[in-house]
Amino acid sequence: MRFYKFLLPILVLSAFVPSVVFSAMSSTNYFIYADTVDFGGGLATSTNYNLQDSVGGGDSVGISTSTSYEVRAGYQAAVRGTISFSLSSNSINLGTLDTVGVVASSSVVSTVDTNSDTGYTLSISAISGTSLGAVTDGSVDGVGGTEEYGIAVSGSHAAFATDQEIASGLVLLSSSNSAVSDQSTLTFKAVRGSGSALGVNYSQSVVLTASANI
């Protein structure tokens, strides 16, 4: 029996990522992401909590901007936001592609929460494994007996409205505002072509990264 099977495990990166100030300072051995002018404070910890405090900071607060820089003055103001990201499932199975021109698809729902006032971006940061030929015409439909594989995104912050090649660096979602349980659907699609090899198993890992915008 000859068949065509496609498995797609998805590796999810879920993390809290603080946005950084534009003028972070660095040297060969050190990186200062934000600084403060004061005369005390620091990191205090207990079994359940961490507290980063400062004592005696200046009384100038608020946001000052220029063409190239932004200063967020005031108590701990440099920490602009955090972000969390999850998927409804960390794997999908497109099954056996045993008929030319019949599209197989499977979806996962992404959920993003961030209090960053500049929003977030969800993108593909890495891929590995094997796959069918990538979609090139914006639609995984198998028209003309063509082998195709790609991804579609739906939701208010979808970065594109067509089927796209699954490639490292592809932006899937983009928002310019904070988000509370912001959900989008990622749909993976594949179709066997008239010239596709038979009896082949394909498996691909996709790494997704959500980050707060600077």
C-alpha positions in Angstrom: 0.0 0.0 0.0 1.4 3.4 -1.0 0.4 6.5 0.9 1.3 10.0 1.6 1.4 11.1 5.3 2.2 14.5 6.8 2.8 15.1 10.5 3.4 18.6 11.8 4.6 18.9 15.4 4.7 22.5 16.6 7.2 23.7 19.1 5.8 26.7 21.1 7.9 29.3 22.8 5.9 30.9 25.7 7.7 33.6 27.6 7.4 36.9 29.3 9.4 39.4 27.3 10.0 43.0 28.5 10.3 45.6 25.7 13.6 47.4 25.8 14.4 51.1 25.7 15.9 52.4 22.5 19.1 53.6 24.1 20.2 50.5 26.1 23.9 50.7 27.0 26.3 47.9 26.4 30.0 47.0 26.4 32.0 43.8 25.7 31.0 42.2 29.0 27.9 44.0 30.1 24.4 45.2 29.0 22.3 47.8 30.8 18.8 47.6 29.4 17.6 50.5 31.6 19.2 52.8 34.2 18.0 55.1 37.0 19.3 58.1 38.9 18.7 57.4 42.7 20.6 56.7 45.9 19.3 53.2 46.9 17.2 50.2 46.1 17.8 47.0 44.2 16.4 43.5 43.9 14.7 41.9 46.9 13.4 38.3 46.9 11.4 35.9 49.0 10.0 32.4 48.5 7.2 33.7 46.3 8.1 37.2 45.2 10.7 39.4 43.5 10.7 43.1 44.0 12.9 45.5 42.0 12.8 48.9 43.7 14.6 52.2 43.7 14.9 54.9 46.3 15.2 58.7 45.8 14.7 58.9 42.1 14.2 62.3 40.4 10.8 63.9 40.4 10.7 64.3 36.6 8.2 61.7 35.2 6.6 61.0 31.9 7.6 60.2 28.4 10.0 62.3 26.3 10.7 61.5 22.7 12.9 62.7 19.8 13.5 61.3 16.3 15.8 58.5 17.5 15.2 58.2 21.3 12.5 57.7 23.9 13.0 58.4 27.6 10.4 57.0 30.0 11.2 58.8 33.3 9.8 57.9 36.7 9.7 54.9 39.0 10.6 51.7 37.0 9.0 53.3 33.9 11.5 51.6 31.6 9.7 48.3 31.9 7.1 48.8 29.2 5.3 45.5 29.3 5.2 41.7 29.4 3.8 39.1 27.0 2.5 35.5 27.3 1.7 33.2 24.4 0.1 29.8 24.0 -1.4 27.5 21.5 -4.5 25.3 21.8 -2.3 22.3 20.8 1.4 21.8 20.2 0.9 19.3 17.3 -1.3 18.7 14.3 -1.7 15.9 11.8 -2.7 16.5 8.2 -3.3 12.8 7.8 -2.9 10.7 4.6 -2.9 12.6 1.3 -4.2 9.8 -0.9 -6.1 11.9 -3.5 -4.5 14.3 -5.9 -6.1 17.8 -5.6 -7.8 17.2 -2.3 -6.7 19.7 0.3 -6.0 18.6 3.9 -6.0 21.2 6.7 -5.7 21.4 10.4 -5.8 24.4 12.7 -4.6 25.6 16.1 -5.7 28.7 18.0 -3.1 31.1 19.4 -3.7 33.2 22.4 -1.6 36.3 23.3 -1.7 38.5 26.3 0.4 41.6 26.7 0.2 44.9 28.5 2.8 46.5 26.1 1.3 49.7 24.8 3.0 49.2 21.5 1.5 45.7 20.9 3.1 42.5 19.8 4.4 40.4 16.9 4.0 36.6 16.4 6.3 35.1 13.8 8.0 31.9 12.7 11.5 31.9 14.1 12.8 28.5 12.9 11.7 25.4 10.9 13.2 22.0 10.5 12.3 18.7 8.9 10.7 17.8 5.6 7.6 19.1 3.8 5.8 19.3 0.4 6.5 22.0 -2.1 5.6 25.4 -0.9 2.6 27.4 -2.1 3.6 30.1 -4.5 0.3 31.5 -5.8 -1.3 32.6 -2.5 -3.8 29.6 -2.4 -3.3 26.0 -1.4 -5.9 24.5 -3.7 -4.2 21.9 -5.9 -5.5 23.5 -9.1 -3.8 22.0 -12.1 -2.5 19.1 -10.0 0.1 21.2 -8.3 1.7 20.0 -5.0 1.3 22.8 -2.4 1.9 23.4 1.4 1.4 26.6 3.4 -0.3 28.4 6.2 -3.3 30.7 6.6 -4.0 33.1 9.4 -7.4 34.5 10.5 -8.2 37.0 13.2 -8.2 40.8 13.7 -4.4 41.0 13.7 -3.5 38.6 10.9 -0.5 39.8 9.0 -1.7 38.5 5.6 -5.0 37.3 4.0 -3.6 34.6 1.6 -1.9 31.2 2.0 1.8 31.7 2.5 4.9 29.6 2.4 6.0 28.4 5.9 9.4 30.0 6.2 11.6 31.3 9.0 11.0 35.0 9.6 7.4 35.0 8.4 5.3 37.4 10.5 1.9 35.8 11.3 0.3 38.3 13.6 1.0 42.0 14.2 -0.7 44.3 16.7 0.0 47.9 17.7 -1.9 47.8 21.0 -2.0 45.9 24.2 -4.0 42.6 24.1 -6.1 40.6 26.5 -6.7 37.0 25.4 -6.2 37.9 21.8 -7.0 34.8 19.8 -6.2 34.0 16.2 -6.4 30.8 14.1 -3.4 29.3 12.4 -4.4 26.9 9.6 -1.8 24.5 8.0 -2.8 23.2 4.6 -1.3 20.6 2.2 -2.4 19.0 -1.1 -0.8 16.2 -3.1 0.1 16.9 -6.7 0.0 14.7 -9.8 3.7 14.5 -9.7 4.2 14.0 -6.0 6.3 11.1 -4.8 4.3 8.2 -3.2 5.0 6.3 0.0 6.7 9.3 1.7 6.2 10.5 5.3 6.8 14.2 5.9 7.4 15.7 9.4 8.2 19.3 10.2 8.8 21.3 13.4 7.9 25.0 13.4 9.1 27.3 16.2 6.8 30.3 16.8 8.0 33.4 18.8 5.8 36.1 20.3 7.5 39.4 21.2 6.4 42.7 22.6 7.0 45.5 20.1 9.6 48.2 20.9 
